[in-house]
């Protein structure tokens, strides 16, 4: 098994791993997303998220979850491809799939010290903020790299295809 594949965990495996990290007093950072087409905006965001703590856990929406959120033409890449790409980054310590439309159940189970989303969210609109704050954790937003989004990449590909 390749090292990146060892970071892809089931929920029970993740919870066991997180428990070990907590015993070692590691600060656990959590974020989530679809990560359908990974671009520099994702890389910047995820690397900055990792700098906020000792371990970065990333929840990745399953294919069915992405389709429910983004429509029947998405995702463009299957969940195993998306989760493997996430696991390949040195600054991500664990990756887990979730099938719900929001990561609330996952956040409740993981109990991260720090919950992170992009600054396109107000803290009070971040799913799970209340759970994390109630446990004494912190919720932060990270500035997004302007001009980069999966929707923009898809739109450019479609425009270029028509030329």
C-alpha positions as CSV (number, residue, x, y, z in Angstrom):
1,X,0.0,0.0,0.0
2,X,1.3,3.4,-0.9
3,X,1.7,6.0,1.9
4,X,-1.0,8.2,0.6
5,X,-3.5,5.3,0.6
6,X,-2.8,4.8,4.4
7,X,-4.4,8.2,5.0
8,X,-7.7,7.2,3.5
9,X,-9.7,6.0,6.5
10,X,-13.2,4.7,7.3
11,X,-15.1,6.6,10.0
12,X,-14.2,4.0,12.7
13,X,-10.5,4.1,11.7
14,X,-10.6,7.9,11.7
15,X,-12.1,8.1,15.1
16,X,-9.5,5.7,16.5
17,X,-6.7,7.7,14.9
18,X,-8.1,11.0,16.2
19,X,-8.3,9.6,19.7
20,X,-4.6,8.7,19.5
21,X,-3.7,12.1,18.3
22,X,-5.7,13.7,21.1
23,X,-3.9,11.6,23.7
24,X,-0.7,13.0,22.2
25,X,-2.1,16.5,22.6
26,X,-2.2,17.2,18.9
27,X,-4.5,20.0,17.7
28,X,-7.0,18.5,15.2
29,X,-8.1,20.7,12.3
30,X,-11.1,19.7,10.2
31,X,-12.4,20.9,6.9
32,X,-14.5,19.4,4.1
33,X,-15.4,19.7,0.5
34,X,-16.2,18.0,-2.8
35,X,-12.7,18.7,-4.4
36,X,-13.9,17.7,-7.8
37,X,-11.2,19.5,-9.8
38,X,-8.3,20.4,-7.5
39,X,-6.8,23.7,-8.3
40,X,-4.3,26.2,-6.6
41,X,-7.2,27.7,-4.6
42,X,-7.7,24.3,-2.9
43,X,-4.0,23.7,-2.3
44,X,-3.5,27.1,-0.8
45,X,-6.6,26.8,1.4
46,X,-5.8,23.3,2.6
47,X,-2.1,24.1,3.3
48,X,-3.1,27.2,5.4
49,X,-5.7,25.1,7.3
50,X,-3.0,22.6,8.3
51,X,-0.8,25.4,9.6
52,X,-3.5,26.2,12.2
53,X,-3.0,22.9,14.0
54,X,-1.0,19.6,14.2
55,X,-3.2,17.3,12.2
56,X,-5.5,18.1,9.2
57,X,-8.6,15.9,8.7
58,X,-10.5,16.4,5.4
59,X,-14.0,15.1,4.8
60,X,-14.8,14.5,1.2
61,X,-18.3,14.2,-0.1
62,X,-19.2,10.9,-1.8
63,X,-20.3,10.9,-5.4
64,X,-24.0,10.7,-4.4
65,X,-23.6,13.6,-2.0
66,X,-21.9,15.7,-4.7
67,X,-24.7,14.9,-7.2
68,X,-27.3,16.0,-4.7
69,X,-25.5,19.2,-4.0
70,X,-24.2,20.2,-7.4
71,X,-26.6,18.4,-9.9
72,X,-26.6,15.2,-12.0
73,X,-23.6,16.2,-14.1
74,X,-21.3,16.2,-11.1
75,X,-18.9,15.0,-9.8
76,X,-16.6,15.0,-12.7
77,X,-14.2,12.7,-10.9
78,X,-15.3,9.7,-8.9
79,X,-14.9,9.7,-5.1
80,X,-12.0,7.3,-5.0
81,X,-10.0,9.6,-7.4
82,X,-10.9,12.7,-5.4
83,X,-10.1,11.1,-2.0
84,X,-6.8,9.7,-3.3
85,X,-5.7,13.1,-4.6
86,X,-6.5,14.7,-1.2
87,X,-4.5,11.9,0.6
88,X,-1.5,12.6,-1.6
89,X,-0.9,16.0,-0.1
90,X,1.8,16.0,2.6
91,X,-0.2,18.6,4.7
92,X,-3.3,16.4,4.9
93,X,-3.1,13.7,7.6
94,X,-6.4,11.8,7.2
95,X,-9.2,11.7,4.6
96,X,-12.6,10.3,5.1
97,X,-15.7,10.1,2.8
98,X,-19.1,11.3,4.0
99,X,-22.4,10.7,2.3
100,X,-24.6,13.4,3.9
101,X,-25.2,16.8,2.3
102,X,-23.4,18.5,5.2
103,X,-20.5,17.2,7.4
104,X,-22.4,17.8,10.7
105,X,-22.4,14.2,11.7
106,X,-18.7,13.8,10.9
107,X,-17.8,17.0,12.8
108,X,-19.8,15.8,15.8
109,X,-18.0,12.5,15.7
110,X,-14.5,13.9,15.2
111,X,-14.8,16.8,17.6
112,X,-12.0,18.8,16.0
113,X,-10.2,21.5,18.0
114,X,-10.4,23.8,14.9
115,X,-13.0,23.9,12.2
116,X,-12.1,25.7,9.0
117,X,-13.8,26.9,5.9
118,X,-13.1,29.6,3.3
119,X,-13.8,33.2,3.9
120,X,-16.8,33.0,1.6
121,X,-18.6,31.7,4.7
122,X,-19.6,33.7,7.8
123,X,-18.6,31.8,10.9
124,X,-22.2,31.5,12.0
125,X,-23.1,29.9,8.7
126,X,-20.4,27.2,8.9
127,X,-22.0,23.8,9.4
128,X,-20.8,22.4,12.8
129,X,-19.6,25.8,14.2
130,X,-22.0,25.4,17.2
131,X,-20.7,21.9,17.9
132,X,-17.1,22.9,17.8
133,X,-17.6,26.1,19.9
134,X,-19.6,24.2,22.5
135,X,-16.7,21.8,23.0
136,X,-14.3,24.8,23.5
137,X,-12.9,24.6,20.0
138,X,-12.3,27.4,17.5
139,X,-13.9,28.2,14.1
140,X,-11.8,30.0,11.5
141,X,-12.1,31.2,8.0
142,X,-9.2,31.3,5.5
143,X,-8.9,33.8,2.7
144,X,-9.6,32.2,-0.7
145,X,-7.3,32.7,-3.7
146,X,-9.2,35.1,-5.9
147,X,-10.1,33.8,-9.4
148,X,-10.0,30.1,-8.6
149,X,-13.0,27.9,-8.3
150,X,-14.1,24.5,-9.7
151,X,-17.1,26.2,-11.3
152,X,-14.7,28.6,-13.1
153,X,-12.5,25.8,-14.3
154,X,-15.5,23.9,-15.6
155,X,-16.9,27.0,-17.4
156,X,-13.5,27.6,-19.0
157,X,-13.3,24.0,-20.3
158,X,-16.8,24.3,-21.8
159,X,-16.0,27.6,-23.4
160,X,-12.7,26.3,-24.9
161,X,-14.5,23.2,-26.1
162,X,-16.9,25.4,-28.2
163,X,-14.0,27.2,-30.0
